Amino acid sequence: MASIVAVIASTHHPFYYRASTSTGEDRPPFADEWVRKITAFRETLTRANPDVLVMVGSDHFHQLWLDNMPQFLVGKAPFYDANWYNEEREFGLPRMLLKGQEDLSAHILRAGLDAGFDLAFSNELRIDHSVTCPIITLRPEADLPIVPIYTNIFAPPLPQPSRFVALGSAIRKIVEEWPSHLRVAIIGTGHLSLELGGPRQFGPHGPDPEFDRKAVEWIASGDLDSCLREVSLESLHAPGNATHGFMDFMLMMGVAGPGAKADYVDNLDLFHTMEAYFTWYPNGVPA
């Protein structure tokens, strides 16, 4: 059977690529510290030596819109075009072409349906920065096949937070039952407190530092009980109008498992948001 060699959760700031590659007067003052943190975080995936990446993210209304919005979707294409024109224009992200792992996609889709999750699928999925940013930060060679899984965090009605956790738990079990010798890393990206287009967007840190503090503690300690007790679809409006992306972090807590303490934790306060990075090694920290 397949082995899960790493479970990784992070934010996906679209300006990292531009900040890290800028030089001279164009290089922001926080870039060097950010690059140092990402370089250390990247090593947590490198040392796990995966063969396949399962990538959990959310489409930012690029391909999926209100005329057809699945709650959970599995990509099952041989290749994925990645990044859209506005992401090139606004964030400086490069166009990418990523290879898919069709066998694992089919396995997750079939087993997920059998486990009670009515998963949608796409054979022509084009992915955006929720998937490409963690690839740029964690595996810039972009040389490993992927299985993208999209969640709906933007277009109500949204699934309940508990459903995200349950799906995460199911994904882990399904991947562990995949009849393959391959080594799999499951990577998910979301948000802590986040405001987009609102009055709290451009502060010196995230719009709700207290929520960010608690969120990092929940994730790092694997405290799903406290997280589920305090987080609801209604409560997530208060920390910022885009904070529902935190449910993708909750999904990854479901993958890691209740009470699973992260083996690697780091964060960085940036303008308007806190970046956060977590890694778990289900089979122990690699030598």
Residue pairs with C-beta under 8 A, 6 or more apart in sequence:
1 176
1 177
1 178
1 179
1 180
2 52
2 104
2 175
2 176
2 177
2 178
2 179
2 180
2 181
2 182
2 183
2 184
3 176
3 183
3 184
3 283
4 172
4 175
4 176
4 184
4 185
4 186
4 282
4 283
5 48
5 49
5 50
5 183
5 184
5 185
5 281
5 282
5 283
5 286
6 44
6 45
6 48
6 50
6 185
6 186
6 187
6 279
6 280
6 281
6 282
7 172
7 185
7 186
7 187
7 252
7 255
7 256
7 279
7 280
7 281
7 282
8 44
8 45
8 134
8 138
8 185
8 186
8 187
8 188
8 252
8 277
8 278
8 279
8 280
9 187
9 188
9 189
9 190
9 219
9 248
9 249
9 252
9 253
9 256
9 276
9 277
9 278
10 41
10 134
10 137
10 138
10 187
10 188
10 189
10 275
10 276
10 277
10 278
11 189
11 190
11 191
11 192
11 273
11 274
11 275
11 276
11 277
12 57
12 129
12 130
12 133
12 134
12 189
12 190
13 133
13 270
13 273
13 275
14 87
14 90
14 91
14 93
14 129
14 133
15 91
16 34
16 38
16 133
16 136
16 137
17 91
17 92
17 93
17 94
17 133
17 136
18 91
18 92
18 93
19 27
19 28
19 30
19 31
19 34
20 31
20 34
20 35
20 38
21 92
22 28
22 31
30 268
30 270
33 268
34 268
34 270
34 275
37 266
37 268
37 275
37 277
38 137
40 266
41 137
41 138
41 264
41 266
41 277
41 279
42 137
42 138
42 139
42 140
44 263
44 264
44 279
45 138
45 139
45 185
45 187
45 279
47 286
48 183
48 185
48 281
48 286
49 183
49 286
50 144
50 183
50 184
50 185
51 144
51 145
51 182
51 183
51 184
52 101
52 104
52 144
52 145
52 146
52 147
52 182
52 183
52 184
52 185
53 135
53 139
53 144
53 145
53 146
53 147
53 184
53 185
53 186
53 187
54 104
54 108
54 146
54 147
54 149
54 171
54 175
54 184
54 185
54 186
54 187
55 127
55 131
55 134
55 135
55 146
55 147
55 148
55 149
55 187
55 188
56 149
56 151
56 171
56 186
56 187
56 188
56 189
56 248
56 251
56 252
57 127
57 128
57 130
57 131
57 134
57 148
57 149
57 150
57 151
57 188
57 189
57 248
58 130
58 150
58 151
58 152
58 153
58 154
58 190
58 245
58 248
59 127
59 128
59 130
59 150
60 128
60 129
60 130
60 154
61 154
61 155
62 84
62 126
62 128
63 125
63 126
63 128
64 70
64 73
64 150
64 152
66 155
69 152
69 155
70 119
70 120
70 150
70 152
71 118
71 120
71 151
71 152
71 158
71 159
72 112
72 117
72 118
72 119
72 120
72 149
72 150
72 151
72 152
72 159
72 167
73 119
73 120
73 121
73 122
73 125
73 149
73 150
74 105
74 108
74 109
74 112
74 119
74 120
74 121
74 122
74 147
74 148
74 149
75 100
75 105
75 121
75 122
75 125
75 127
75 146
75 147
75 148
75 149
75 150
76 100
76 102
76 105
76 106
76 109
76 121
76 122
76 123
76 147
77 100
77 102
77 105
77 122
77 123
77 124
77 125
78 99
78 100
78 102
79 97
79 98
79 99
79 100
80 97
80 98
80 99
80 100
80 125
80 126
80 127
80 146
80 148
81 95
81 96
81 97
81 126
81 127
82 95
82 96
82 97
82 98
82 126
82 127
82 128
82 131
82 132
83 93
83 94
83 95
83 96
83 127
83 128
83 129
83 132
84 126
84 128
87 93
87 128
87 129
88 94
88 95
91 129
93 129
93 132
93 133
93 136
96 132
96 135
96 142
98 127
98 131
98 132
98 135
98 142
98 145
98 146
99 144
99 145
99 146
100 145
100 146
100 147
100 148
101 145
101 146
101 147
103 180
104 147
104 175
104 178
104 180
104 182
104 184
105 121
105 147
107 174
107 178
108 119
108 147
108 149
108 171
108 174
108 175
109 119
109 121
111 174
111 177
112 119
112 167
112 170
112 171
112 174
113 119
115 170
115 173
115 174
117 167
117 170
125 148
125 150
127 148
130 189
131 146
131 148
131 189
133 189
134 187
134 189
135 142
135 146
136 142
138 187
149 171
151 159
151 164
151 167
151 247
151 248
151 251
152 158
152 159
153 190
153 244
153 245
153 247
153 248
154 244
158 233
158 244
158 247
159 247
160 232
160 233
161 227
161 228
161 231
161 232
161 233
161 247
161 250
162 228
164 247
164 248
164 250
164 251
164 254
165 224
165 228
165 250
165 251
165 253
165 254
166 254
167 251
167 254
168 188
168 250
168 251
168 252
168 253
168 254
168 255
168 256
169 254
169 255
169 257
171 186
171 251
171 254
171 255
172 186
172 254
172 255
172 257
175 184
175 186
178 184
186 252
186 255
188 248
188 249
188 251
188 252
188 255
189 248
190 245
190 246
190 247
190 248
190 249
190 251
190 252
191 242
191 243
191 244
191 245
191 246
191 248
191 249
191 273
192 206
192 211
192 212
192 215
192 216
192 239
192 243
192 246
192 249
192 273
192 274
192 276
193 206
193 207
193 208
193 209
193 211
193 212
193 215
193 239
193 240
193 243
193 246
193 273
193 274
194 206
194 207
194 239
194 240
194 241
194 242
194 243
194 245
194 272
194 273
195 201
195 207
195 240
195 241
195 242
195 272
196 240
196 241
196 242
197 241
198 207
198 240
198 241
200 207
200 240
201 207
201 272
202 271
202 272
203 271
203 272
204 269
204 271
205 212
205 269
205 270
205 271
205 272
205 273
205 274
206 212
206 239
206 240
206 269
206 272
206 273
206 274
207 239
207 240
207 272
208 238
208 239
208 240
208 243
209 274
211 238
211 239
211 243
212 239
212 267
212 274
212 276
214 230
215 227
215 246
215 249
215 276
216 265
216 267
216 274
216 276
217 223
218 224
218 226
218 227
218 253
219 227
219 249
219 252
219 253
219 262
219 265
219 276
219 278
220 261
220 262
220 265
220 278
221 261
221 262
222 253
222 256
222 257
222 258
222 259
222 260
222 261
222 262
223 259
224 250
224 253
224 254
224 258
224 259
225 258
227 250
227 253
228 250
231 246
231 247
231 250
233 244
236 243
236 244
236 246
236 247
237 243
252 278
253 260
256 262
256 280
256 282
257 282
260 280
261 280
262 278
262 279
262 280
263 279
263 280
263 281
263 285
264 277
264 278
264 279
265 277
265 278
266 276
266 277
267 274
267 275
267 276
267 277
268 274
268 275
268 276
269 275
